[in-house]
Amino acid sequence: MRKFDFSSILALCTFVLFCQSCLGNETSNEGTGNQNAAKAERENTVKKLAFTQPEDVQSKDGTLKIYVSASDGNNQNDGTLSNPVATLAEAIKRANADSNADVKIYLRGGDHYIDKSITLNGDELNIKSLAISSYNNEKVTLSGGITLNPKSFEKFKQIGGNVAIYSIAVPKEIENRIDEIAKLRSTGFNEPINKPIAAELFFDEEPMHLARFPNDSEIEIQKVIKSNPDKLLQRSVFQFDDKIRLNWKQRNDVWIAGRFSLGWSSNNLRAQALDLGDNLITTLKTPQYGFYATADSSTAQIKAARKLRRFYFFNVFEELDTKGEWFFDREKKQIFLAPLGDLNTSKVRLSILSEPILAVKDLDIPLTIQGIRFGYVRGTALELINSKNIKISECNFLNIGVRAINAENCSQTEIVNCRIYNTGADGVFLSGGNRTTLESSNNKVENCEFYNTSRYFRSYSPSIRLSGVGITVANCYIHDVPGQAIVFGGNDHVIQNNHIKNVCKEFTDMGGVYTGRDPSATGTVIKQNVFENIKNPFSDMVAAIYLDDGNSGITIDENVFINCGSINFGAITINGGFANKLTNNVFIDCHKAYYCKYWSKESVKKTFFDNPENLKKFTEVVNIKSQHYSKKYPHLAEFLNYQTANRKNYITGSEFHNVKNYGYGEGFETTEKRTETDKKSLSQRASQKIDGWKIDRKDLKF
């Protein structure tokens, strides 16, 4: 007698029913009720068939499988596909109860609201490995935000023919937490990055902006009345453009955002007092470098930022007049917004969670997270501390208040095939390895895309920040961010085959890939990347690669630079460093290729040996006289003997087309001839690099 395979029969019946449902979907909407009833009947049929093939949580290979559904799960269920639990936290609790198992947790599609950080502590886990993934590539979002009910919106007023303002009462579950959730805080240069920001509103995954003035331009600082950067907690007073006349009733909780002093810093600050008669602003605190008038040219650095030194107002209810703006009235417990589309067919989310969605600590078992969207948090989405053997794959990180991923002191950690965008600060912070022994972390960021990062911490908050030893960043596309793409410290990183485009658009004295002011941070290789459109129309001091303040021993090889460099900075700029090897790089349509600034022995002494903070970097944090450093980085002996050493950079094999100024500067050695190369061969070589990047990079699934 033939034995029937019930799983095959079930699969066949499911397929037939699926086909019937597809045919049913092609009918008119008039029979929607009947179709829904039929769908429910088909689902019941599948469930009835399923009894012949009981689901077992424990698979034949010993893997424990647990299913989670936010829409129809129940934490009293057994966690099978047909009877899923409701929350990821419950699934992890179930997994840990089964000691020494390999565990796979599958999340069904939809928003999984996380109201409290989920923790994975290595000291408390009893399992062999853990994999958390979406089920069958369903769209899964771990969300720290709530979705507002579209039926609860009421029309507040109409502005012109196109802009309508709507309001909604704050949901009851958070009305007692409004000050905690919605109170704004200072963000930007030198502000703490480990604190959550205020709640944000998102319309169909697009961040909305607190109502601002002006809507699409900025205001000049006309005169500074009081500013003392040596006393940061002291109030400052300045006057803005007297041609602007404002007549707001609102005076409380008005904020300003902009670049107020030097060209590499920006801040968001509260305007403690407003005198709209004389256009005076009093701030509760002073940014690190103080305030300067837009036209101030008192020093070279202040002069360099004149075209950038401007600001705008935000969080002003009376300026809610443009689609995409919103306002949180904490006193009236109301949210007002100018929608980007139809509220009835769109999803509006308010970020609530201040903690990481998932916090991993001291973990040494393999952990895989795949095919999941993390978002709508006020702080960091994913935190990894003192852990190893972690792979984050095919995930989206979006609409995040601070960092997408904060991975500190980790090893064998891979972030691959992910898309990271709309973060408030860095996209990824990744550190690991041993800087004393130079043991590599073997961490990787590969095949990822980054854009629109650093929305609140706009300067020195890159898409990727590296620290430690031996991290690879490869095949990534980083584009359209206000400041740096990559900032690195530490040793022996590899930055290879990336495409970096349209960065450093808002600042001066900055580079797309940047490092600086630590002579012990050496040994990194930057090779075979494409840098495109890295320049700033408001600044003459922007580079594609910037080795700043004495950093040395870096290799820059076989990169292509297209439309990079400026009057003062080259596409590659070195400020005070030496023993850097710049080989076989291609420059196309660049204003200046290289700029090397030689530092005198007095400058080296003042910056490093007379400065206690900088001295600690190479004598206490690490000791560059140790055998590990002296053997691997012989050029450091020249740094220590700076008074007599002949400190040089080495340039060879460059190719140029339509480069206005080859540059170089001082403190370099080269044998190359400064001649133009045929455009066709150069363009082909550049195209090959860009095409190669596209070929090597895997398609993103999310």
VOTORBA-533257 format. One record per residue (C-alpha): chain; residue in one letter; x, y, z. Coordinates in nm, 2 decimals. Layout:
<sites>
A/a/X/Y/Z
...
</sites>
This chain:
<sites>
A/m/0.00/0.00/0.00
A/r/0.14/0.34/-0.09
A/k/0.21/0.57/0.19
A/f/0.07/0.93/0.15
A/d/0.29/1.23/0.20
A/f/0.06/1.46/0.39
A/s/0.29/1.76/0.36
A/s/0.29/1.73/-0.02
A/i/-0.09/1.70/-0.02
A/l/-0.12/2.01/0.20
A/a/0.12/2.20/-0.02
A/l/-0.08/2.10/-0.33
A/c/-0.41/2.21/-0.17
A/t/-0.26/2.53/-0.06
A/f/-0.13/2.60/-0.41
A/v/-0.48/2.53/-0.56
A/l/-0.64/2.76/-0.31
A/f/-0.38/3.03/-0.38
A/c/-0.46/3.01/-0.75
A/q/-0.83/3.04/-0.68
A/s/-0.76/3.35/-0.46
A/c/-0.56/3.51/-0.74
A/l/-0.84/3.46/-0.99
A/g/-1.08/3.60/-0.73
A/n/-0.87/3.91/-0.70
A/e/-0.93/3.99/-1.06
A/t/-1.30/4.04/-1.01
A/s/-1.46/4.38/-0.94
A/n/-1.46/4.53/-0.59
A/e/-1.84/4.48/-0.57
A/g/-1.79/4.14/-0.42
A/t/-1.54/4.24/-0.16
A/g/-1.74/4.10/0.13
A/n/-1.79/3.77/-0.05
A/q/-1.42/3.75/-0.14
A/n/-1.32/3.81/0.23
A/a/-1.56/3.53/0.34
A/a/-1.42/3.30/0.08
A/k/-1.06/3.39/0.19
A/a/-1.15/3.30/0.55
A/e/-1.30/2.97/0.43
A/r/-0.99/2.88/0.23
A/e/-0.77/2.96/0.53
A/n/-0.99/2.74/0.75
A/t/-0.96/2.46/0.50
A/v/-0.58/2.48/0.51
A/k/-0.60/2.47/0.89
A/k/-0.82/2.16/0.88
A/l/-0.58/1.99/0.64
A/a/-0.29/2.08/0.87
A/f/-0.41/1.85/1.14
A/t/-0.28/1.55/0.94
A/q/0.07/1.69/0.96
A/p/0.13/1.82/1.31
A/e/0.38/2.10/1.34
A/d/0.68/2.03/1.56
A/v/0.87/2.32/1.70
A/q/1.18/2.10/1.72
A/s/1.30/2.01/1.37
A/k/1.47/1.68/1.28
A/d/1.82/1.83/1.29
A/g/1.76/1.96/1.64
A/t/1.70/2.32/1.54
A/l/1.44/2.50/1.75
A/k/1.20/2.70/1.53
A/i/0.98/2.97/1.68
A/y/0.73/3.18/1.48
A/v/0.62/3.53/1.57
A/s/0.32/3.72/1.43
A/a/0.23/4.07/1.55
A/s/-0.11/4.06/1.38
A/d/-0.26/3.73/1.50
A/g/0.00/3.58/1.74
A/n/-0.06/3.50/2.11
A/n/0.21/3.46/2.37
A/q/0.01/3.16/2.50
A/n/0.05/2.98/2.17
A/d/0.31/2.71/2.11
A/g/0.51/2.92/1.86
A/t/0.45/2.70/1.55
A/l/0.38/2.85/1.21
A/s/0.00/2.80/1.26
A/n/0.01/2.91/1.62
A/p/0.27/3.18/1.65
A/v/0.36/3.38/1.96
A/a/0.30/3.75/1.95
A/t/0.63/3.91/2.03
A/l/1.00/3.87/1.96
A/a/1.07/3.91/2.33
A/e/0.85/3.60/2.41
A/a/1.02/3.40/2.13
A/i/1.37/3.47/2.28
A/k/1.23/3.37/2.62
A/r/1.10/3.04/2.48
A/a/1.43/2.98/2.30
A/n/1.64/3.03/2.61
A/a/1.42/2.78/2.80
A/d/1.54/2.51/2.57
A/s/1.90/2.47/2.67
A/n/2.19/2.43/2.42
A/a/1.98/2.44/2.11
A/d/2.03/2.61/1.77
A/v/1.74/2.85/1.75
A/k/1.57/3.01/1.45
A/i/1.31/3.28/1.51
A/y/1.09/3.37/1.21
A/l/0.90/3.70/1.21
A/r/0.58/3.72/1.00
A/g/0.51/4.04/0.80
A/g/0.39/4.36/0.94
A/d/0.49/4.62/1.21
A/h/0.61/4.46/1.53
A/y/0.58/4.74/1.79
A/i/0.87/4.73/2.04
A/d/0.78/4.93/2.35
A/k/1.08/4.81/2.56
A/s/1.43/4.72/2.45
A/i/1.48/4.35/2.38
A/t/1.81/4.24/2.54
A/l/2.04/3.95/2.45
A/n/2.29/3.91/2.73
A/g/2.55/3.64/2.67
A/d/2.57/3.57/3.04
A/e/2.21/3.48/3.05
A/l/2.16/3.28/2.73
A/n/2.18/2.90/2.72
A/i/2.15/2.84/2.34
A/k/2.42/2.74/2.09
A/s/2.32/2.99/1.81
A/l/2.05/3.23/1.72
A/a/1.90/3.34/1.39
A/i/1.63/3.60/1.37
A/s/1.48/3.66/1.02
A/s/1.17/3.74/0.83
A/y/0.96/3.45/0.73
A/n/0.96/3.38/0.35
A/n/1.09/3.73/0.28
A/e/0.78/3.90/0.42
A/k/0.81/4.27/0.50
A/v/0.89/4.28/0.87
A/t/0.94/4.61/1.06
A/l/1.07/4.62/1.42
A/s/0.93/4.96/1.51
A/g/0.98/5.18/1.81
A/g/0.70/5.40/1.70
A/i/0.32/5.39/1.71
A/t/0.09/5.43/1.41
A/l/-0.16/5.71/1.43
A/n/-0.52/5.63/1.35
A/p/-0.61/5.79/1.02
A/k/-0.97/5.82/1.12
A/s/-0.87/6.04/1.42
A/f/-0.73/6.33/1.21
A/e/-0.94/6.64/1.18
A/k/-0.89/6.93/0.93
A/f/-0.76/7.23/1.11
A/k/-0.73/7.49/0.83
A/q/-0.65/7.53/0.47
A/i/-0.35/7.73/0.34
A/g/-0.40/7.83/-0.03
A/g/-0.51/7.57/-0.27
A/n/-0.25/7.30/-0.19
A/v/-0.17/7.29/0.18
A/a/-0.41/7.16/0.43
A/i/-0.33/7.14/0.81
A/y/-0.47/6.85/1.01
A/s/-0.47/6.78/1.38
A/i/-0.49/6.48/1.60
A/a/-0.51/6.43/1.97
A/v/-0.21/6.26/2.13
A/p/-0.28/5.89/2.18
A/k/-0.39/5.80/2.53
A/e/-0.11/5.55/2.58
A/i/0.15/5.83/2.57
A/e/-0.04/6.14/2.69
A/n/0.12/6.11/3.04
A/r/0.47/6.09/2.88
A/i/0.46/6.39/2.65
A/d/0.74/6.59/2.81
A/e/0.96/6.28/2.81
A/i/0.89/6.19/2.45
A/a/0.85/6.53/2.28
A/k/1.08/6.77/2.46
A/l/1.35/6.89/2.22
A/r/1.72/6.89/2.31
A/s/2.03/7.04/2.17
A/t/2.20/6.83/1.90
A/g/2.50/6.88/1.68
A/f/2.87/6.94/1.72
A/n/3.01/6.84/2.06
A/e/2.67/6.74/2.19
A/p/2.62/6.40/2.35
A/i/2.53/6.13/2.09
A/n/2.43/5.87/2.35
A/k/2.10/6.04/2.44
A/p/1.77/6.00/2.25
A/i/1.62/6.29/2.06
A/a/1.26/6.41/2.08
A/a/0.98/6.22/1.90
A/e/0.96/6.25/1.52
A/l/0.67/6.22/1.28
A/f/0.70/6.01/0.96
A/f/0.46/6.01/0.67
A/d/0.48/5.69/0.46
A/e/0.84/5.64/0.58
A/e/0.94/6.00/0.50
A/p/1.06/6.21/0.79
A/m/0.86/6.52/0.85
A/h/1.02/6.85/0.95
A/l/0.92/7.06/1.25
A/a/0.77/7.38/1.11
A/r/1.05/7.62/1.01
A/f/1.13/7.96/0.88
A/p/1.25/8.02/0.62
A/n/1.12/7.71/0.44
A/d/1.40/7.67/0.19
A/s/1.68/7.92/0.28
A/e/1.87/8.05/0.57
A/i/1.93/8.37/0.76
A/e/2.25/8.57/0.81
A/i/2.39/8.66/1.15
A/q/2.42/9.04/1.14
A/k/2.59/9.12/1.47
A/v/2.71/8.93/1.78
A/i/2.63/9.11/2.10
A/k/2.76/8.85/2.35
A/s/2.94/8.52/2.30
A/n/3.21/8.35/2.50
A/p/3.31/8.00/2.37
A/d/3.52/7.95/2.68
A/k/3.19/7.94/2.88
A/l/2.96/7.70/2.69
A/l/2.68/7.71/2.95
A/q/2.67/8.09/2.94
A/r/2.40/8.26/2.74
A/s/2.48/8.43/2.41
A/v/2.30/8.71/2.23
A/f/2.31/8.79/1.86
A/q/2.12/9.00/1.60
A/f/1.99/8.86/1.28
A/d/1.92/9.02/0.94
A/d/1.73/9.34/1.01
A/k/1.55/9.32/0.68
A/i/1.34/9.03/0.81
A/r/1.03/9.12/1.00
A/l/0.86/8.85/1.21
A/n/0.54/8.88/1.41
A/w/0.50/8.55/1.59
A/k/0.28/8.52/1.90
A/q/0.48/8.22/2.00
A/r/0.80/8.30/2.20
A/n/0.84/7.98/2.40
A/d/1.03/7.68/2.28
A/v/1.15/7.83/1.95
A/w/1.47/7.67/1.82
A/i/1.75/7.76/1.58
A/a/1.96/7.54/1.36
A/g/2.27/7.63/1.16
A/r/2.64/7.69/1.13
A/f/2.72/7.97/1.38
A/s/3.10/7.99/1.38
A/l/3.36/7.77/1.21
A/g/3.28/7.59/0.89
A/w/3.30/7.23/1.03
A/s/3.04/7.26/1.31
A/s/2.66/7.30/1.32
A/n/2.42/7.30/1.61
A/n/2.05/7.29/1.70
A/l/1.99/7.53/1.99
A/r/1.70/7.67/2.19
A/a/1.63/8.04/2.15
A/q/1.58/8.12/2.52
A/a/1.45/8.47/2.44
A/l/1.33/8.64/2.12
A/d/1.31/9.02/2.07
A/l/1.14/9.04/1.73
A/g/1.14/9.42/1.74
A/d/1.52/9.44/1.72
A/n/1.57/9.09/1.58
A/l/1.77/8.97/1.89
A/i/1.81/8.61/1.99
A/t/1.93/8.49/2.33
A/t/2.05/8.13/2.35
A/l/2.06/7.93/2.67
A/k/2.40/7.79/2.59
A/t/2.69/7.87/2.36
A/p/2.82/7.63/2.09
A/q/3.18/7.51/2.12
A/y/3.32/7.78/1.90
A/g/3.08/8.05/1.99
A/f/2.89/8.28/1.75
A/y/3.03/8.50/1.47
A/a/2.86/8.74/1.23
A/t/2.82/8.60/0.88
A/a/3.05/8.87/0.74
A/d/3.32/8.83/1.01
A/s/3.67/8.77/0.86
A/s/3.88/8.82/1.17
A/t/4.08/8.50/1.12
A/a/4.14/8.27/0.83
A/q/3.92/8.00/0.97
A/i/3.64/8.24/1.04
A/k/3.67/8.39/0.69
A/a/3.66/8.05/0.53
A/a/3.31/7.99/0.67
A/r/3.15/8.32/0.57
A/k/2.93/8.17/0.30
A/l/2.82/7.89/0.53
A/r/2.75/8.09/0.85
A/r/2.37/8.10/0.86
A/f/2.07/7.95/1.04
A/y/1.69/7.90/1.04
A/f/1.42/7.89/1.30
A/f/1.22/7.57/1.37
A/n/0.95/7.44/1.60
A/v/0.74/7.75/1.52
A/f/0.36/7.67/1.50
A/e/0.28/7.98/1.30
A/e/0.52/7.87/1.03
A/l/0.33/7.55/0.97
A/d/0.26/7.63/0.61
A/t/0.43/7.37/0.38
A/k/0.37/7.01/0.30
A/g/0.59/6.79/0.51
A/e/0.60/7.01/0.82
A/w/0.45/6.93/1.16
A/f/0.42/7.06/1.52
A/f/0.38/6.90/1.85
A/d/0.17/7.11/2.09
A/r/0.27/6.97/2.43
A/e/0.04/7.19/2.63
A/k/-0.27/7.12/2.42
A/k/-0.17/6.75/2.37
A/q/-0.22/6.79/2.00
A/i/-0.02/6.70/1.69
A/f/-0.05/6.92/1.38
A/l/0.08/6.84/1.04
A/a/0.06/6.93/0.67
A/p/0.04/6.58/0.51
A/l/0.25/6.48/0.21
A/g/-0.04/6.28/0.07
A/d/-0.38/6.13/0.15
A/l/-0.41/6.05/0.52
A/n/-0.67/5.78/0.45
A/t/-0.43/5.57/0.24
A/s/-0.10/5.66/0.42
A/k/0.07/5.55/0.74
A/v/0.17/5.81/0.99
A/r/0.41/5.70/1.26
A/l/0.53/5.87/1.58
A/s/0.87/5.75/1.72
A/i/0.85/5.67/2.09
A/l/1.11/5.42/2.20
A/s/1.42/5.58/2.35
A/e/1.62/5.26/2.40
A/p/1.77/5.03/2.13
A/i/1.52/4.80/1.97
A/l/1.77/4.51/2.02
A/a/2.06/4.54/2.27
A/v/2.32/4.27/2.25
A/k/2.60/4.24/2.52
A/d/2.88/4.00/2.59
A/l/2.76/3.75/2.33
A/d/2.99/3.49/2.19
A/i/2.75/3.25/2.02
A/p/2.67/3.30/1.65
A/l/2.40/3.55/1.59
A/t/2.24/3.62/1.25
A/i/1.98/3.89/1.19
A/q/1.84/3.88/0.83
A/g/1.57/4.05/0.63
A/i/1.43/4.28/0.90
A/r/1.36/4.65/0.90
A/f/1.46/4.85/1.21
A/g/1.31/5.19/1.26
A/y/1.11/5.47/1.43
A/v/1.32/5.50/1.74
A/r/1.44/5.81/1.92
A/g/1.78/5.67/2.00
A/t/1.99/5.39/1.84
A/a/1.82/5.10/1.67
A/l/2.06/4.82/1.72
A/e/2.33/4.80/1.99
A/l/2.61/4.55/2.00
A/i/2.86/4.56/2.29
A/n/3.16/4.33/2.36
A/s/3.03/4.06/2.12
A/k/3.15/3.85/1.83
A/n/3.03/3.62/1.55
A/i/2.74/3.85/1.45
A/k/2.60/3.89/1.10
A/i/2.35/4.16/1.01
A/s/2.23/4.08/0.66
A/e/1.97/4.22/0.41
A/c/1.82/4.46/0.67
A/n/1.69/4.81/0.64
A/f/1.76/5.07/0.91
A/l/1.55/5.38/0.86
A/n/1.40/5.68/1.04
A/i/1.62/5.66/1.35
A/g/1.69/5.94/1.60
A/v/2.06/5.87/1.66
A/r/2.26/5.58/1.52
A/a/2.14/5.28/1.32
A/i/2.40/5.04/1.45
A/n/2.63/5.10/1.75
A/a/2.88/4.82/1.77
A/e/3.15/4.87/2.03
A/n/3.44/4.63/2.10
A/c/3.31/4.37/1.87
A/s/3.49/4.11/1.65
A/q/3.39/3.89/1.35
A/t/3.09/4.12/1.31
A/e/2.96/4.16/0.96
A/i/2.71/4.42/0.83
A/v/2.63/4.31/0.48
A/n/2.37/4.39/0.21
A/c/2.19/4.65/0.42
A/r/2.04/4.99/0.35
A/i/2.08/5.26/0.61
A/y/1.91/5.60/0.57
A/n/1.73/5.88/0.75
A/t/1.94/5.85/1.07
A/g/1.98/6.14/1.31
A/a/2.35/6.08/1.36
A/d/2.60/5.82/1.23
A/g/2.48/5.53/1.02
A/v/2.72/5.28/1.17
A/f/2.97/5.30/1.45
A/l/3.20/5.00/1.45
A/s/3.50/4.92/1.68
A/g/3.69/4.62/1.78
A/g/4.03/4.45/1.78
A/n/4.32/4.52/2.02
A/r/4.51/4.84/1.96
A/t/4.78/4.74/2.20
A/t/4.88/4.42/2.02
A/l/4.72/4.52/1.68
A/e/4.51/4.21/1.67
A/s/4.25/4.25/1.40
A/s/3.88/4.26/1.47
A/n/3.79/4.11/1.13
A/n/3.48/4.33/1.13
A/k/3.32/4.41/0.79
A/v/3.07/4.65/0.63
A/e/3.01/4.53/0.28
A/n/2.76/4.58/0.00
A/c/2.56/4.84/0.19
A/e/2.40/5.17/0.09
A/f/2.39/5.48/0.30
A/y/2.21/5.81/0.24
A/n/2.05/6.10/0.43
A/t/2.23/6.01/0.75
A/s/2.32/6.28/1.01
A/r/2.00/6.47/1.01
A/y/2.05/6.62/1.36
A/f/2.42/6.58/1.41
A/r/2.52/6.71/1.07
A/s/2.89/6.75/1.11
A/y/3.15/6.50/1.22
A/s/2.87/6.24/1.23
A/p/2.96/6.02/0.92
A/s/2.77/5.74/0.76
A/i/3.04/5.50/0.88
A/r/3.27/5.56/1.18
A/l/3.56/5.32/1.24
A/s/3.77/5.26/1.55
A/g/4.00/4.98/1.66
A/v/4.19/4.75/1.43
A/g/4.13/4.57/1.10
A/i/3.78/4.67/0.98
A/t/3.69/4.64/0.61
A/v/3.45/4.87/0.43
A/a/3.39/4.74/0.08
A/n/3.15/4.77/-0.21
A/c/2.93/5.03/-0.04
A/y/2.75/5.32/-0.20
A/i/2.75/5.63/0.03
A/h/2.58/5.94/-0.11
A/d/2.39/6.25/-0.04
A/v/2.49/6.32/0.32
A/p/2.58/6.67/0.46
A/g/2.92/6.58/0.60
A/q/3.17/6.30/0.58
A/a/3.10/5.95/0.44
A/i/3.37/5.77/0.65
A/v/3.57/5.88/0.95
A/f/3.83/5.64/1.08
A/g/4.07/5.61/1.37
A/g/4.28/5.31/1.47
A/n/4.48/5.08/1.26
A/d/4.50/4.86/0.95
A/h/4.15/4.92/0.81
A/v/4.07/4.86/0.44
A/i/3.84/5.10/0.26
A/q/3.80/4.94/-0.08
A/n/3.58/4.95/-0.40
A/n/3.32/5.19/-0.26
A/h/3.14/5.46/-0.45
A/i/3.12/5.79/-0.25
A/k/2.92/6.07/-0.41
A/n/2.77/6.41/-0.32
A/v/2.90/6.44/0.04
A/c/3.05/6.73/0.24
A/k/2.80/6.97/0.08
A/e/2.73/7.18/0.39
A/f/3.08/7.23/0.55
A/t/3.43/7.35/0.50
A/d/3.77/7.20/0.61
A/m/3.63/6.85/0.56
A/g/3.68/6.53/0.36
A/g/3.46/6.25/0.23
A/v/3.69/6.00/0.39
A/y/3.86/6.16/0.70
A/t/4.11/6.09/0.97
A/g/4.32/6.32/1.19
A/r/4.52/6.42/1.50
A/d/4.65/6.08/1.61
A/p/4.99/5.96/1.48
A/s/4.93/5.61/1.63
A/a/4.63/5.57/1.39
A/t/4.82/5.43/1.09
A/g/4.83/5.14/0.85
A/t/4.50/5.19/0.68
A/v/4.46/5.13/0.30
A/i/4.22/5.33/0.09
A/k/4.21/5.17/-0.26
A/q/4.00/5.12/-0.58
A/n/3.72/5.36/-0.47
A/v/3.53/5.60/-0.69
A/f/3.48/5.95/-0.55
A/e/3.24/6.17/-0.74
A/n/3.11/6.53/-0.70
A/i/3.28/6.59/-0.37
A/k/3.31/6.97/-0.36
A/n/3.12/7.25/-0.20
A/p/3.02/7.57/-0.39
A/f/3.04/7.76/-0.06
A/s/3.38/7.64/0.04
A/d/3.73/7.62/-0.10
A/m/3.84/7.36/0.15
A/v/3.67/7.03/0.07
A/a/3.86/6.71/-0.02
A/a/3.75/6.36/-0.12
A/i/4.02/6.21/0.11
A/y/4.15/6.42/0.39
A/l/4.44/6.31/0.62
A/d/4.43/6.59/0.87
A/d/4.65/6.71/1.16
A/g/4.95/6.50/1.11
A/n/4.81/6.15/1.04
A/s/5.06/5.94/0.86
A/g/5.14/5.60/0.71
A/i/4.82/5.57/0.50
A/t/4.82/5.41/0.16
A/i/4.59/5.57/-0.11
A/d/4.60/5.35/-0.42
A/e/4.41/5.32/-0.75
A/n/4.12/5.54/-0.67
A/v/3.93/5.74/-0.93
A/f/3.83/6.10/-0.85
A/i/3.57/6.27/-1.06
A/n/3.48/6.64/-1.01
A/c/3.66/6.66/-0.67
A/g/3.89/6.91/-0.51
A/s/3.87/7.29/-0.47
A/i/4.09/7.60/-0.49
A/n/4.27/7.53/-0.16
A/f/4.22/7.16/-0.11
A/g/4.30/6.89/-0.35
A/a/4.09/6.58/-0.41
A/i/4.35/6.42/-0.18
A/t/4.46/6.65/0.09
A/i/4.73/6.59/0.36
A/n/4.77/6.84/0.64
A/g/5.10/6.78/0.83
A/g/5.12/6.40/0.78
A/f/5.41/6.21/0.62
A/a/5.50/5.86/0.50
A/n/5.17/5.85/0.31
A/k/5.19/5.66/-0.01
A/l/4.97/5.80/-0.29
A/t/4.99/5.56/-0.59
A/n/4.82/5.51/-0.93
A/n/4.53/5.74/-0.87
A/v/4.32/5.89/-1.15
A/f/4.18/6.25/-1.15
A/i/3.91/6.36/-1.40
A/d/3.75/6.71/-1.41
A/c/3.91/6.80/-1.08
A/h/4.00/7.16/-0.98
A/k/4.31/7.03/-0.79
A/a/4.44/6.68/-0.76
A/y/4.68/6.69/-0.45
A/y/4.75/6.93/-0.17
A/c/5.02/6.85/0.08
A/k/5.09/7.09/0.36
A/y/5.42/7.04/0.54
A/w/5.43/7.09/0.91
A/s/5.74/7.25/1.07
A/k/5.90/7.08/1.37
A/e/5.75/7.36/1.58
A/s/5.40/7.27/1.46
A/v/5.46/6.90/1.53
A/k/5.59/6.98/1.88
A/k/5.30/7.22/1.96
A/t/5.03/6.99/1.83
A/f/5.15/6.66/1.98
A/f/5.42/6.68/2.23
A/d/5.31/7.00/2.41
A/n/4.94/6.90/2.41
A/p/4.86/6.66/2.70
A/e/4.54/6.53/2.54
A/n/4.71/6.45/2.21
A/l/5.02/6.31/2.38
A/k/4.82/6.05/2.56
A/k/4.70/5.91/2.22
A/f/5.04/5.77/2.14
A/t/5.20/5.72/2.48
A/e/4.91/5.59/2.70
A/v/4.62/5.48/2.49
A/v/4.88/5.29/2.29
A/n/5.26/5.32/2.31
A/i/5.41/5.37/1.97
A/k/5.75/5.28/2.11
A/s/5.63/4.93/2.18
A/q/5.76/4.64/1.97
A/h/5.42/4.59/1.81
A/y/5.42/4.94/1.67
A/s/5.79/5.00/1.60
A/k/5.82/4.68/1.40
A/k/5.50/4.72/1.19
A/y/5.52/5.10/1.14
A/p/5.89/5.20/1.11
A/h/5.79/5.55/1.00
A/l/5.68/5.62/1.36
A/a/6.05/5.65/1.45
A/e/6.06/5.96/1.22
A/f/5.77/6.10/1.41
A/l/5.94/6.06/1.74
A/n/6.26/6.21/1.59
A/y/6.06/6.50/1.43
A/q/6.33/6.75/1.50
A/t/6.58/6.59/1.26
A/a/6.38/6.35/1.05
A/n/6.31/6.42/0.68
A/r/5.93/6.38/0.68
A/k/5.79/6.32/0.33
A/n/5.49/6.18/0.14
A/y/5.53/5.97/-0.18
A/i/5.33/6.03/-0.49
A/t/5.36/5.82/-0.81
A/g/5.16/5.68/-1.10
A/s/4.89/5.95/-1.12
A/e/4.68/6.01/-1.43
A/f/4.51/6.34/-1.50
A/h/4.24/6.46/-1.74
A/n/4.10/6.81/-1.73
A/v/4.27/6.89/-1.40
A/k/4.32/7.26/-1.35
A/n/4.59/7.23/-1.09
A/y/4.80/6.92/-1.02
A/g/4.88/7.07/-0.68
A/y/5.12/6.88/-0.45
A/g/5.24/7.16/-0.22
A/e/5.52/7.08/0.02
A/g/5.66/6.78/0.19
A/f/5.63/6.53/-0.09
A/e/5.85/6.32/-0.32
A/t/5.76/6.22/-0.67
A/t/5.91/6.12/-1.00
A/e/5.59/6.14/-1.21
A/k/5.55/6.37/-1.51
A/r/5.26/6.61/-1.48
A/t/5.09/6.54/-1.81
A/e/4.74/6.49/-1.93
A/t/4.62/6.14/-2.03
A/d/4.38/6.07/-2.31
A/k/4.02/6.13/-2.19
A/k/3.89/5.82/-2.36
A/s/4.12/5.59/-2.17
A/l/4.07/5.77/-1.85
A/s/3.69/5.77/-1.88
A/q/3.70/5.40/-1.96
A/r/3.91/5.32/-1.66
A/a/3.68/5.52/-1.44
A/s/3.38/5.35/-1.59
A/q/3.53/5.01/-1.54
A/k/3.58/5.09/-1.17
A/i/3.22/5.21/-1.13
A/d/3.08/4.91/-1.33
A/g/3.30/4.68/-1.13
A/w/3.16/4.82/-0.81
A/k/2.81/4.75/-0.94
A/i/2.90/4.40/-1.05
A/d/3.07/4.31/-0.72
A/r/2.79/4.45/-0.51
A/k/2.50/4.21/-0.45
A/d/2.15/4.33/-0.51
A/l/1.97/4.46/-0.20
A/k/1.65/4.28/-0.12
A/f/1.51/4.55/0.10
</sites>
